[in-house]
Amino acid sequence: MAKIAADKVREFRAEAKFQRSSPQKAKLVLDTIKGMRVEQALNTVHFSSKKMAPVIEKVLRSAIQNATYVSQEQGLDVDVDDLYVRTAVASEGPRMKRIRPAPMGRAFRYQRRMVHIVITVAVKKAPAAVVTVTRETEAASTKPVKKAPVKRASAKKTAVKKAAAKKTAATKAAK
């Protein structure tokens, strides 16, 4: 049994290959669930009106089941409520070449696209340790910090340049 580092994020994935839809249509649904908690992602996909939504819901449920199964097998402590959708990718699969009859005995070729869907869920890391603020630390943090004065050399240069410009303008007017 391999030991797993405590700081390593556990990922669980599921994929559906050779689905009869275009990658663009699948990406429309996948982009909406990226980064969401699993429960919220399931609700979003379940109530989506897109054609690919049921397929993506099935893949998402499979990834959740993979997480629970692997955690039981390896003795990990994975809570389904702590899972979120880490990645959701739709890549292009092979294309099926088809022929449609055309006028005068000709034929037009077209392609049926396929998509490979990969969804990865991971455990959301717990927030960092809670810092307790005491009166001493609060008083220390509220003391004003003295900042160094900011030098404004550019303002002085512009004043000198303006004065020089006025002198040259006055000499031109006098001539």
KOLKOLFI-826784 format. One record per residue (C-alpha): x, y, z. Coordinates in steps of 0.25 Angstrom, whole numbers, padded with zeros to 4 digits, always signed. Example, Ala and Ser with C-alpha at 12.3 -4.5 7.8 and 13.67 -1.06 7.14 Angstrom:
BEGIN
+0049-0018+0031;+0055-0004+0029;
END
This chain:
BEGIN
+0000+0000+0000;+0006+0013-0004;+0007+0025+0005;+0001+0038+0000;+0006+0051+0004;-0003+0060+0013;-0002+0072+0004;-0004+0065-0009;-0018+0067-0015;-0026+0054-0018;-0033+0054-0032;-0043+0044-0037;-0047+0044-0051;-0057+0038-0061;-0058+0038-0076;-0068+0035-0087;-0062+0033-0101;-0068+0033-0114;-0080+0041-0111;-0088+0045-0123;-0088+0060-0122;-0079+0071-0125;-0068+0075-0115;-0073+0090-0116;-0087+0085-0111;-0081+0078-0100;-0072+0089-0096;-0084+0098-0094;-0089+0089-0082;-0075+0086-0077;-0071+0101-0076;-0083+0103-0067;-0079+0093-0056;-0064+0095-0056;-0060+0099-0041;-0074+0096-0035;-0076+0087-0023;-0081+0073-0028;-0095+0075-0022;-0097+0088-0029;-0091+0083-0042;-0101+0071-0042;-0113+0081-0040;-0108+0090-0051;-0106+0078-0061;-0119+0071-0057;-0127+0083-0060;-0120+0088-0073;-0127+0087-0086;-0115+0083-0094;-0115+0070-0102;-0101+0066-0096;-0106+0069-0081;-0110+0055-0078;-0097+0049-0083;-0089+0059-0075;-0098+0056-0063;-0095+0041-0064;-0080+0044-0065;-0080+0053-0053;-0088+0042-0045;-0077+0032-0049;-0066+0041-0045;-0073+0043-0031;-0074+0027-0030;-0060+0026-0034;-0056+0035-0022;-0064+0027-0012;-0059+0014-0017;-0044+0017-0017;-0045+0024-0004;-0051+0011+0002;-0041+0002-0005;-0029+0011+0000;-0035+0015+0013;-0035+0029+0010;-0044+0039+0017;-0052+0045+0005;-0065+0052+0008;-0074+0054-0004;-0078+0068+0001;-0064+0073+0000;-0062+0069-0015;-0062+0079-0026;-0061+0078-0041;-0046+0081-0044;-0046+0079-0059;-0056+0076-0069;-0051+0074-0083;-0057+0071-0096;-0047+0067-0107;-0050+0063-0121;-0051+0048-0125;-0051+0042-0138;-0060+0047-0149;-0069+0038-0157;-0069+0041-0172;-0083+0040-0178;-0089+0043-0192;-0102+0050-0195;-0108+0049-0209;-0108+0061-0217;-0115+0065-0230;-0111+0059-0244;-0104+0047-0238;-0094+0054-0230;-0091+0052-0215;-0088+0062-0204;-0078+0058-0193;-0081+0062-0178;-0075+0058-0165;-0081+0053-0152;-0073+0058-0140;-0070+0050-0127;-0066+0055-0114;-0058+0049-0102;-0062+0055-0089;-0053+0055-0077;-0057+0060-0063;-0048+0060-0051;-0053+0063-0037;-0044+0066-0025;-0045+0068-0011;-0046+0083-0007;-0035+0086+0003;-0039+0091+0017;-0037+0105+0020;-0024+0109+0027;-0024+0109+0042;-0033+0120+0049;-0025+0131+0055;-0030+0136+0068;-0028+0151+0071;-0025+0156+0085;-0025+0170+0090;-0010+0171+0090;-0009+0167+0075;-0020+0176+0071;-0014+0188+0078;-0001+0185+0072;-0007+0184+0058;-0015+0197+0059;-0002+0205+0062;+0000+0215+0051;+0012+0211+0043;+0021+0223+0039;+0023+0223+0024;+0035+0230+0017;+0032+0243+0010;+0030+0241-0005;+0040+0249-0014;+0033+0257-0025;+0045+0261-0033;+0037+0261-0046;+0028+0272-0041;+0040+0281-0039;+0045+0278-0053;+0032+0282-0059;+0032+0295-0052;+0046+0299-0057;+0042+0295-0071;+0030+0304-0070;+0038+0316-0066;+0048+0314-0077;+0037+0313-0087;+0031+0326-0082;+0044+0333-0083;+0046+0328-0097;+0032+0332-0101;+0034+0346-0095;+0047+0348-0102;+0041+0344-0116;+0029+0354-0113;+0039+0365-0110;+0046+0364-0123;
END
